[in-house]
Amino acid sequence: KDQERAYVLEILLCKRAGIEAVKIVPAIASVTIHFDPESLPAVNLLHLLEAVIGNIGLKPRQTINAIKYKNTRPSEALQDFVIGIGGMSCASCALFLEMVLQREPDITKASVNYLSETARVKGYLSKEMLFKIISANGYQAFSIDSLTERKLLFELEGKHLIMAKKQLISLGLLSLPVTLLSLLRSRSRFLLLLQALFATPVVFWEGRGIFKKALNQAKQGSANTDSLIALGVGAAYSYSLVALFRSSRHVYFNAATGIIDFVLLGRYLEELAKRKVVNDIHKLVNLQPQEATLLRNDEEIKISADKIAVDDILLIRPGEKIPADGVVIKGLSSVDESMVTGSSTPGIKESGHKVYDGCINGSGVLHIRATATGKDTVLSGLIHMVDQAQASKLQIQKTVDALSSVFVPSVIVLSGVTFGGWLLTGERVAHALANAIAVLLISCPCALGLATPAATMVGTGRAARRGIYIRNGEALETAATIDIVIFDKTGTLTEGKANVTDLFNVSHLDDESIIQLAASAEFNSEHFLAQALVQYAKVRDISRLESSHFHSIPDQGIRASVGQYELLLGNESWLQGQQIDLTALKATAKHLAKQGKTLIYLAIDHQAAALFAVTDQVRPNARLGIKQLHESHIETMMVTGDTGEAAWPVAEQVGIKTVIAQANPVKKLEIIRSLQKQGRHVAMIGDGINDAPALAAANLSMAIDKGTGIAIHAADLVLVNGDIGKVVEAIALSNQTLGIIKQNLFWAFGYNAVAIPFAVAGKLNPTIASAAMALSSVSVIINSLRLNRSSGTHRKTVSKNADSDH
């Protein structure tokens, strides 16, 4: 029966995919949700409701009592798989497999990435059934649920590359005689028969993979690059055989083998370049060690990292990688967290400190207790986030895919027209056929198909290397349009390491009792201000009392019972909203707030009791990060639940000139909506919990997260090392990535627009055409790899509304 929280709940639910409409009636505490069970099954909706309702401090009084299904899958849970794919030779293979999967009635969504050799599939089917569908279409499917399985897939990819190199060598040995014989330009029937003899194994053995995939495409009523190559090679070889037996001296055996040579060489070079594209995700996966040392009854036991269980005690020697997320229980050492956080400075770890899977221990010995393993670790979460970003498609890629689907059939038709046209001009069949084959081979849908994903993968990989994790391609596109960034204060502009500095007690209880009650009430809260109170009691050896009826109100405070007392702890506006008279605390509060301290008010049995003052240091790089945003013509604003007295000193330290204080979650939401109505593109940076409504409403949501994993599930973009400077770096990288995509598309479209008319006009022979086609895809990948060499962190102005003085 809370109108504000009802509004927040509606915003959060409407943001979720699969929910079409939400109607909330606070007066009778009811929520009606219209949803599509195809994309959001009822069982998943229930889990979602529990998470969202709990996140804003509410509890469901009853479960859903009426569900009307638009479709008939109420009992089946929607599965979401990320799997490895083997056997793809070009971007067209990915597009074909994606089309095949999307035709399946039990699959609701499928995305296949040629560069990462992975597929993300959502549907109502088992993994075994999915694997069968993929195998039936000539490709291999692999489980990559664990990091160990992903490492095995990487090893398999390495073996395939070695095999491809060996194939190139054997191909060269078989093709060389054909090339040498053709250079003799002899019309000897015997020498022409020798050409046919040497060309046959090249075409049908070395080129068997191309023909097999082309046949699979034809069975599905589709066509791709392999179809064009197979038609070109098949036409050249077949015509040459017919010509040979008709005693004609115009044969194209050399063209047939040359096409195979250049195509496979191009694909080998493409594979080499592709490995550089996926190098960043390989590095992340390889962070996890293969083995771990388990301590059990003072005995050291070597086990596989996959076998670690929560609460296992692990021994980490100097130089070893940490095999699971955990808490240090013994020892002192520095730990390199650079690959997880992007920070190059090792952190000192001692008893009570958290450590993360994949980080490298320094010179000391650590004993840790595992708190998360396997898919639940921060490292796995970050890898999953990169997978999501690389599997997602930018809007422009969807347009390109639509064009690619009709491109190949159009080229085949154009090739036939070219053949007929040249015959009508009186040219020989051999010359007309050569021109038609050149049209087939010069066309390159693969360059079009790689233009966007290659740049996206390099961009997101580079971002991950810098401690910036992007959830999806849409976030990458949106970041380039941002013209105003809204910051929360606590834990975002400040470090989130609070210390209680002052206690002002106006109750009849002594200070120790006040501290004991406050710390006991806050014990169940994960908010860092709450933990500051808990730590304040702990260092004073004040025991904890049992609490009950704990209830957290995001960005406001908490309500709990401790012993005989009813406690409220929170900010000024919330306690005043609970009809608490704070007059006795106001003078002291004003004095402390002027010092930039955050204030926590305590009421006992609805009477003002005490005031805690908490300091939280401003992040050392915050001022530089804000300055870089201003230099990039991006406006900044602080919106916080704190009072103006506490907010303005922090704003002045970092250089923000617009502050809106005492803003609850609904107020933050209204501010963002108001800016968006003015045509602004808003990025919101918060902690991922208290700022959930604002993060959900912003054009781009960012979260500062130093490895806790909380924000990983809450934002479009996560800055894991807490560096505000990464905000402008993320926006700059977005612009650079989109710039490379435009270059790639310009090259891919330009290449086809120029090359195809040349081939139609008879200006290209088939062998040269196949070489150009093979190298066009490689050039797109190489151009995308330039993102790894970019070092700029600033960008050009994108906002007409950004004020120059901010």
N, C-alpha and C positions, 0 to 999 in steps of 0.2 A: 504494500500500500504506500509506496514511496514513488512519487511522480518522477523525480530526478533519475532514480535508478531504473525505473521502467523505461525511460527514454534512452538511457545508456544501453540497456539490454536489447532494445529494439534495434539500435544502431549496430551493435555487435553481431546480432543474429542476421540482419539483412545483408551484412558484408560477406557472409559465408556462401560459397557456391552451393547450389541446390536448393536454397531457401528462396521462395518466390515472394512471400508476403508474411508480415508478422503483425498481429493485432494484440495489444496488451490493454487490459482493463484493470488498473491498479485498485479500484474500489472493491472488486471481488477477487483480487489476486489471481487472475487467470491470464494465460498466454495461449493464443491460437496461432499455429504456424502452418502455412501452406508450403509444402515442399515437394520436390520431385524425387521419389525413391530410386529412380534410375541412377542418379548421381549422388544421392544422399539417403541410403537405406535407414529404416527406422532405428535399427540398433545403433548405427553410427550417430544418428540425431540425438539419441538419448545420452550417449557419451559426451557429445558436443554441449548439450544443455547443462549437464552436470558441471563441465569445466567452465563454461561462460557464466552460469549463474553463481557458482562458487567464487569466480574471479571478481565479481562486483559486490561480494558480501551478502548474497541472498541464499536461501535454502529452499529447494522445492518441497511443497507440502504434499503434493500428490503427483503421480506419474501421468503420462498422456492417457486420456481416457477415450479418445476417438481418433482413429486414423482412417482417412479415405485415400486409397491408393489409386493413382492415375495409371499405374502399371502393375504387374503381378509378381513382384519380387520382395514381399515383405519379410520373408524369413532368411533371405540370403544376405550375407555381409559383402559389401563391395570390396574387392581385393585390389591392392595397389602394389604392383611388382616393379622392381628395377632389376633387369637381367642383362647378362652379357650376350652379345651376338657375334658369331663367327661366320666367315665366308663372304662378307660384303666386300666388293672390289671397287665400288665407286659410290658417289652420293645418290645416284639413281637407284642403287640397290636398297638404300635406306628408305627412299620414297616409295618404292614398290612394296617393300615389306610392311611399311606403315599402312599403305592402302589395303593390303591383304588382311591385316589385323583389324582395321576399322570396319571391314565388311562382315566380320564375325558378329553374329547377333548377341553373343554373351560379352562382347568387349564394348565398353562405353567410350573409351578414349585410348589412343595409342600414339606414342611419339618415338621415332627411331633416329638415333644419332650415329651417322657413319663415322665421324672422327673419333668419338669415344667408344664406339662399338658397343653401345648399350641401347636398351629400349625401356621406356617406362609405359606400363600397360595397366589400365584400370578396367575391371570387369568382374563378372560373376562366374568365374571359372577357376579351376585349380592351376597351380604352376605346371603340373604334369601335362594337362591338356594344352596349356599355352605352348609348352615345349614341342608337343606333337604338331601343332599348327605350323610352327616355325620350321621344324625339320621337314615337314611335307612340302615346303616351298624351297628346299635346297639350301637352307642355312642351318647353323648350329646354335643352340641356346645353352647358356651356362648360368648356374646360380652364382650370384655375387653378394649374398646376404652378409657374409662375414668378410673382414679385411683379408683373412687368410685365403679365402676363395678368390678374392680380387687379385691377390698376388700371383696365384696360380694362373689366372687368366692372362696377366701381364707376361708371365713366363711363356705361355703358349703363343702369345703374339710375337715374342722374340724368336721363338722357333719357326714361326711362319715366315718371318722376315729372312731368316737364314735359308729356308727352303726356297723363297722367292729369288734370292741371290743365286742359288744353285741352278734354279730353273732358267734364269737369264743366261748363265754360262752355257748350259746345254742348248738353249735356244740359239745362242750365237754360233755355236759349233755347227748346228744343223742348218742354219740360215746362210752361213758364209758360202758354202758351195753354190747355192742358188744365186747369190749376189755376184760371185765371180763368173759364173756361167753366163749370167745376163749381160755382164760388162763386155764379154767377148762379141756380143751382137751377131753371133753366128746363126745362120738359118738352118744349120744341120739338124735334121730330125732327131738324131741320136742325142745331141746335146740338149735339145728341148725335152726329150724323154728323161734325161738325167735331172733337169730342173724339176720336172713333175715328180720324179722319184724322191728327191730331197725335200720338196715343198710339202708333200703329203703328210709326213709326221709332224712338221711344224704346225700345219693348219689343224690337223685332227687330234694330235696329242698335246702339243703345247697350248693350243687354242681351245682345248676341250671345255675348259671352265666357262669361256665366253659363250660358246654354243649352248651349253647346258643351261646357263642363266637366261639366255635369250629364249630358249624353249619354254622354261618355266614362266617367263613373262607372257609368252604367246598363249599358254594354257589359261592364264588369268585374264586374257583379253587386253593385255597391256604391252608396252614397249618401253625400253630405256636405252642407255648408251650401249650396253651389250648387244641389243637388238640391231642397232645401227652398224656396229663393228661386224657382227655375224653376217648381216646382209652384204656388207661391203666385201668382206673376205670371201664369203660363199659365192658371190657373183663373180669376183675376179678369178677364183679357183675354178669354178664350174665353166665359165666361158673359156678359160685357157685349155681345159681338158677337151671341150668340144672342138675348139680351134685346132688343137693338136691332132685329133683324130680325123679332122677334115683337111689336114695338111696345110692349115694356115700357119703363117709364121708370126702372127700378132698374138702373143701370149702375155699373161700378167701374173705368172708364178712369183716373180720377184716382188710385185706389188702386194700379193697375198701374204707372203712371209714378212715383208717389210712392215706391213700394217700390224701384224702380230708382234713383231720386234718392238716397234715404237710404243704400242699400247702397253705391253708388259713392262717395258723400260720406264715409261711414264708412271705406271702404277707403283713400281718399285720406288722411284724417286718421291712419289706422293706419299708412300708409306713412311719413308724416312722423314719427310717433312711433318707428316701427321704425328709421329712419335714426339716431335718437339712441341706440337700443339697440346698434347695430353700429358706433357712432362710434369706439369704442376700437380695434377690429380694423382699421378704416379708417386710423386714425392710425398704427398699427404698420406696415401695408403701405406707406403713403405716406412712411415714413421713408427708404426706399431711393431714391436719385436716379435720374433717367432716364439721365443721361449721366455719363461719367467722362473724365478727362484722362490718357491713357497717355503715358509717357515712353519713347521708343525712339530710341537714337542721338542723345540730346540734343534730339530733336524732340518737340513736343507734338502729340498726335493725339487728337481728340475721338471717342469711341466710345460705343456703347450700353452701359449697365451690365451687360446680359445677355451681352456679348461678352468681359468680363474673364476672363482665365485665371489659374490659380495661377502665382505667380512674376512676374506682370506688375508693373512699377514704375509707380505712380500718383502724380500730383501733386494735392495737396489744398490749395486756396487758402483764405484766411480766410473763414469763413462758409459754406463748402461742406459738404455731407454726404459722409461717407466711403462709397464705393460697394461695399466688400467688407471682409471681415475681413483684417487684415494686421498687419505689424510695421513700426514706424517705422525707417527706415534713415538719415534725414537730417531735421534741423529740430527745432524746439521750439515747442510750442503747448499751450494748454488745450483740452480736448475735452469737450463736453457729452454725457454718456452717460445722461441722465435718462430717456429713453423706453425704454432697454434695461435699465437697472439700477434705475430708480426713485429714484436719488440725485440731488438737485438741485445738488450741488456738482461743478463741472467738475474733471476730473483733468488734471494736467500730463503731457504725453506728450513723450518724447524718444527718441533712438536706442535700439532694443532693446525698447521698450514695445509692447504689443499694443493695437490699435484695432479697432473693430467696425463692421460695416455699419450705416448709418443714423444713426450718431452725428455731431454737428455740430462742425466744427473752429472754434476760436476765432480769435485774432488773428494767429497765426503761419502759416508755410507748412510743410507736411509732405510728405516723400517716403516712400511706404510700399511694401512688397512684399506683394502679395496672397497670403494663405495659405489662404483659403477663399472660394468664390464661389457664387452661386445658392442652391440648396437646402441647401448645406453650411454656410452662415453661421450664426452664433449667432442673428441676427435671424430668419432663416427657421425655425430650430429652435423659437424662442419662439412664433412665429406658428402653427407646426404644433401646438404644445402647446395654445395657446388654441383652435385649431380642434377638436382632440380633445376638449377639455373641453366646448365648446359643442355638439359633435355627439353626445356621450354623453348617455344618459338616466338620470335618477335613478329609483330603484325606484318611487317614487310616480307618476312620469310614465308608466311602463309600465302601471300600474293604470288611470290616467286614459285612456290610449290604448285599452285594452281596453273601458272603459265607453263611450268616444266611438264605437267601432266599432258598437255596438248602439244608441247614442242616437238617431241619425238615423232608422233604420228604425222605432224605437219611436215617435218623434214623428209619422212619416207614418201609422202605424196609429192613433195617438191622434187625429190630425186627421180621419181617416175616421170614427172613432167619434163624434167631436164633431159632425161634419156629420149623421150618422145620428141621433144623440141629439136634436139640435135639431129635426130634421124630425119625429121621433116626438112631440115636445111640441106640434106643430102650427104651428111657426114657418114663415115663408116660406122658399123655397129661397135667396133672396138673403141673408137674415139668417143662415141656417145656414152658407152658403158663406163669408160674411165671418168668422164665428167660426172656421171650420175653417182659413181662410187665416191668421188671426191666430195660431193655434196653430203653424202651420208657421213663421211668420216670427219669433215671439217667442223660439223655442228657439234657443240659441246654443252649438253644440259648439265653436266657435272660441275662445270665452272659456276653456273647459275646456282646449283644446289649447295655449293660450298661457300658461296660469297658471304652469307650471313652466319651460319654456324661456326665457320672457321674463326671469324673475328670475335664472335661471342665467347667461344671457348678460350681463346687466348686472353681476352679481356677479363673474364671471370677468373681464369687461372692466375693471371697477374694480380688481380685484386686479392685473391686468397693468400697469395705469397706476401702481400703487404698488410695482412690482417683485416681485410675488408671482405666480408662474405655476402654475396648477392644471391637472393632467393630465386629469382626468375628473370627471364629476358625482359619482361614488362617493366621491372624495376630499373633495369639498365637503360631502357628507352626513356622512362619517366625522369630519371636523374638528370638528364641533359636539359630538361625544361624547367627545373626548379629556379624560382626567383626570390623565394623567401624561406628561411629556415627558422623554425620555432624550437627553442631549447627549454626543457624542464631545468630546474636549478639543481636540486638535490640528487646526487649520484650521477648527474650528467655533466654539468659544468664543474661540479665539485667531485672529489675523489670517491665519495661514498664510504669514507672511513671516519665515522663519527666518534667523538669523545665528549663525555659529559664534563662540563667545566664548572657549572654552578647549580646549586639547589636552593630555592627559596621556599621555605615551608611556613604556611599560615594556618596549619591544622593543629589540633590538640595532640597529635602523635609526634614522637621524636623523629629525628632525621633518619635513623636506622630503620625504623618501621616504615616510613614513607618509601625509602629505597627498596626495602624488601617487598612491599606490596606492588610497587610499580614494576620491578624486575620480574616478579612472579606472574603478573598479568601479561607482560610482554614476552614471556618465555616462548610461547608457541608461535610468535610472529617471526617471519624471515626478513622483515624490513630492517635495513641496516641501522636506522634510528632506534628501533626496538632492541636490537642486539647491543647497541651502545649502553642502554640502561641495564641490560643483563650483565654486560662486562663490568659496569660500574659497581654493581653489587658483588660480583665475583672477586674483584681485586680487594674488596673490603671484607671478604670472608663472611658475607651475609648469606645465610641459608635461604633456600627457595621454598615457598609454600605451594601447595597444590591449588591450581586454579580450575574454574569450570565456566561453562556458558561463554566460552571465548567467541568473539565475533569481530571480524576485521572489516572496516569500511575503507576501501582504497582511497589514498590521498587525503584521508580525514583523520582516522584514529582507530582505536579499538575499545571494545566493551568486554568486561570479564568480571567474574566473581572470584574473590580470594577470601577464604574463610567466611566471616560474617559481613564482609564489605562488598558493595557494588562499586566497581571502578570504571571511570571513563578516562582515557588518555588520548590526547590528540591535539590538533591545532586550535587556535583561538576561535575561528569562525564556526567550527563544528561544535565545540563545547557551548558556545553562545546559542547555536541552533538547538541544543539540547536543554535550553533554558537554565544554563549555569551562570550565576553571577560571578564575573571575574574581576570585579572592582578592586578587591584586595591585592590582586597581582599586577594590575595594570602599570603602575609607576615603575616597578622593577622590570617588568617585561619590556617597557619602552627603552629603558636604559640598556638592557642586554641586547635588544634588537639593533640598536644603533651601532653595536660592535660587530654586526653581521652574523650574530649567532641565531641558530634555529631554536625555536621554543617549543617545548612539550608541556602542555597543561595537564594537571591531574585533578580530577574531581572524585571525592569519596562520598558515596550515598547522596549524590546530587549537590554536594557542597564543594566549592573551590578549596583545594587542599594544598597544592604545591605547584612549583614551576621549575622545570629542568631546562638548562641552557646547554646547547650542543654545538660544538664547532666542527666544521667539515672543510678541509683545505681545498682551495680551488685547484683544479688540475693544472700542472705546470705549463702545459702546452696550449691551454685554452685560449689565452689572449692571442697567440700567434695564429691559431686556427680561425678565430673570429676575424682577425685582420686580413687573412687570405680570402675569406668569404667576401669581405667588403671590397677588396681589390678586384675580385671577380664580379663585382656589381650584383652581389646577392645580399638582400636585406636580412637582418637578424632581429630576433625578438625573444625575450624571456617571458614565459608564462609559467607561473609557479603557484603552489598552494600556500607558500609562506607569506608572511606579512611583507609589506613594502619596505619596512625598516630592515628586515633580514635580507631581502632580495637585492635592493639597490647597491649595497657595498660590493656584492659579488658581481653584479652587472658592470659596475664601474671598473672593477679589477680586470675584467675580460674585454671590455670595450663595447658592450651592448648598450644602446641608448633608448630602447623601448622595452618597458617592463610592465607586465600586467600581473599584479599580486593577488593573493587570496582567491585563486581560481580553482574551483573544484572540477572534477572530471567533466561535468556537463558544461561548465563555463568554457573550458578548454575546447570542447567540441564546438560550441557556438562560435568561438573566435576563428577556428579553422573554416567552418562553413561560411562565415561572413567574408573572409579573405577570398575564398573560392568563388563566391558570388561576384566579387570584384574582378574576377579573371586571373587571380593569382594562382601560381602553382606552388603548393605548400609542402615542405618537408618538415616532419615532426621528429624530434629526437628525444626519447625518454627512456625509462628503465624497463619497459615492456610489461609492467604489471599495473602500477597505478595509472599509467597513461594509456591504457588499452583503448578506450573510446577515441581519444585524439589520434592515436597511432592508426586505428582502423579507418578514420575519416580522412586522414591526410593523403595527398597524392602520392607521397613517398614516406614510408615509415622507417626510421632508423633507430637502432638501439645501441647504447654503450654497454658492452658486456665483457668483463675480464675473465671469461672462461667458466662462468657459473652455469651456462646453458639455458638460463631462463629466457633470455631475449631471443635465442635462436629460433624459438617457435612463435615469436610475437611480431617480428618486423620483416620488412622487405629487404633490409640491408643491416648487417650487424658489424660493428666496429669492435673487435674483440680485445684490443689492447688499450681501450679508453682514450685514444688520441683524437682530440677534436679536429686536429689538422687533417685527419683521414676523411673528414666530411668533404672538404673541397677537393681532395685527391680523388675521392669516389666520383664526384661530379665531373671532374676533368677527365678521368678515365672513361666515363660514360660518353663524353663528347668525342674523345679520341677513337673509341670503339665504333661509334656510329659513323665517324668520318671514314674509317677503314672499310666499313660495310658499304658505304656509298662508292668508295673507290673500286671495291671488288665488283659491285653490281655494274658500275660504269664500264669496267674492263670486260666483264662477262657478256653484257649486252652489246657493247661496242665491238668485241671480237666477233660475235656471231653476225652482227649487222654488216660488218665489212667482209668477213671471210666467206660467208655463204654466197653472196653475189659473185665474188671472184671465182668460186668453184662452179657456179652455174654458167659463168662465162667461159669456162674451160681454161682458166689461168693457173690451176693447181693440179698437180698429178696426185693420185691417191696416197702414195707413200708420204709425200710432204704434208698432205692434209692430215694423215694419221699422226704424224709427229707434232704438228701444231695443236691438234686436239688433245694429245696426251700431255703436252706441256702447259696448256692453258689452265688446267686444274692445279698443277704444281705452282704456277705463278700466283694464283689466288691464295694458296696456303702461305707461300713465302711472304706475300704482301701483308697477310694477317699477322705473321710472326714479328713484323716491325713494331707491333704494340709492346713487345717485350723490351724494345730498345728505347721506347718513349720515356722521357724523364720529367716532362713538364707537369706541374701541378695546378696551373692556372688555366683559365679558359676565357673565351670571349664573352661579351655581354649577351645574354639571351632574354633579358627582361626589360621591357620598356618602362615598367613601373618602379624598378629598383631606384631608390633615392641615392644620390651620390654621397650624401653625408651620413646616411643610415641613422 
